[in-house]
Structure formats: structure tokens, C-alpha cells
């Protein structure tokens, strides 16, 4: 008889035969023959559903390509990858938060606020005759500092005052938006060092830009942290059962604070890269981005109940969102319909994932 193998990684499913032994129900023996739907569900469920998500992404690309042949081109790839960069960075941080059972509605506002304040610092240093590179470094440090500070405040208020993440981050959304408009007067920040555009727009090997490479590198590191480190294991443990995590000695409160700091940091990185792309900072840049980041994470398989999610799935979710956005623009569809389509697809994706889980034999 083969030895039963215990799960060794976060999110790794327990073998069905083992569950049968543990709960004493012998469920596996009573399940009966597997139908083609079960086999299809098992195939699509590989990689925690990532196979299904990649197929959906390819299907969307093919459909949009048939409607708008210009979509399958190098120019479209560059636009899609640049657009996906911001959504992906926000969604990676959002994924960590969601896995702990929380939610961060402030990532879009924090991104815009940190970018605007960082841009004001860059413009001020540059206008005073400072070295352009020094102005960019000062702006970057300010942008990242604002993002970390917002995440720290979110985490401390949630854990120390015992207020739900939804309310706290909704309040931070309002505070960040108001602060940004107070500092900028509600106007776009321009007059930044032209060298900044070299960071956001210089192609590498003709197919990638610096923001895209930074996003890919961030996703790789975040994926390793989530699946291969104690930090990731504790993130899943807190989202699965916070009380049990506390009883086994995990510092739940401090861990949650660090997760929100991470989300704020990535929001600031996204804000700086967006500023470098347009060599300006818009007060409208973060509008609706919190919902896009949540949608990308949910499409990528993250559960709003906590304890489930992956960086790879989130990246695919961000690409699906961006492909829809760019594809519908190329197809000449009005922006209002784009919003409707993205909302419908988000709901359909969650329902489809539930159907896949049902026929793959996984436990949701």
C-alpha cells in the first residue's frame, strides 16, 4: 500500500483518500465512477484552477482578435502589458490582504496620493535647480514612504482598534483622496524631470518596458514568499482560521500589519511607475483601481472568505482584465460597456470557478 502524503505547502490539497480515512466516512469509496465532467473539472483544476484561467485568457484574446484583428500585434501587447502593470501590482498586494481574510479599498487612492505627493517633491526639487536624478530619487523615496505609511496606518487601526478592514480602508480611501487634492489643488502635476520618462517608456528588447519587468520580478518574488516561506504559510493560516493561528503562536496582529504595509508599498510602486510612464501625476489615476485589483485577485482564484489565493492566478486575472479593457477599446466599444463587461465577467468567473471546484472534487 502506498504511503499517504501530508500537504507540505500552503494551499496544497489534502488527498481525498486521506480525508476519507480522517473523517471516517469512507467518502472516496462511495463516490462512484467519475464522469467526463469530473475528469474535465480535474484537468481545469490543475494548478488550483490556473489552467482554466489561462484557457479563458487565450479564449478572450482569440475572440477579441477575430473582432478586431489589430488586437494581436506588438503595439497591442505593449499597451496591454503597460496597462496590466498597474492592476497587477495593486492586485498582488490585494491578494495577500484577501488571503488573510481582509480587504483593502484604499489601494487606488493610496497609489494616486503617493504619486501626486512624490511628483510635487520632484517638481519642487527640479524647480529649485536640483539635479534631475536627485529629484527623481527624492520623489521615489517620498512616494514609497507615503505608501508604507498608509499601509501601516491601515494595519494598526484594524488590529489595535478592532475595526473591520472594509471600514478602515474605506476611510483611508477618503483621507488619501482628500489629502491628494489639498496638496495638488485638484490639478494634474506636470513639469517633472524629462529623465523620468526614460524609466517608464524605454523599451527593452522591443517587447518590454522597465515597469513590466519590475512587475514580473515583483510577481516572482511575491509568489515565492507566498508559497515557499513561513510568511506565506502564516498568511494562509490566518485567513483559514485566525483563532487557531493565534493558538499555535502566530503573531496575528503584527502579521496583518505587515501585509497591509506590503499592499501600501506596492500601491506606491504602481503610482511611481505610472508617473514615470506619463511624466505627470493625475489625481484621477486611482479612480476605480481598488475594484479592478479586487476583481483581478478574485478572478485569479482568491477567496473573499480568506485562506485561498495565488500570485500566478492574480497575474492571469490582471491580464484578463487588461485584455478586456484594451480589446474593447480597439473594437470601438464605449467605455461604459467596458465597465459593464468587466463586472459581468468577474461574477461569471467566480461562478465558473465554483462549478470547476464542484466537478474537480476540491474543497472550496
Buried (B, 14 or more C-beta within 10 A) or exposed (E): EEEEEEEEEBBEBEBBBBBBBEEEEEBBEEEEEEEEEBEBBBEBBEBBBBBBBBEBBEEBBEEBBEBBEEBBEEEBBBBBBBBBBBBBBBBBBBBBBBBBBBBBBBBBBBBBBBBBBBBBBBBBBBEEEBEBEEBBEBBBEBBBBBBBBBBBBBBBBBBEEEEEBEEBBBBBBEBBBEBBBEBBEEEBBEEBBEBBBEBBBEEEEEEBBBBBBBBBEBBEEBBEBBBEEEBBBBBBBBBBBBEEBBEEEBEBBEBBBBBBBBBBBBBBBBBBBBBBBBBBBBBEBBEEBBBBBBBBBBBBBBBBEBBBBBBBBBBBBBBBBBBBBBBBBBBEBEEEEBBEBBEEBBEEBBEBBEEBBEBBBBEE
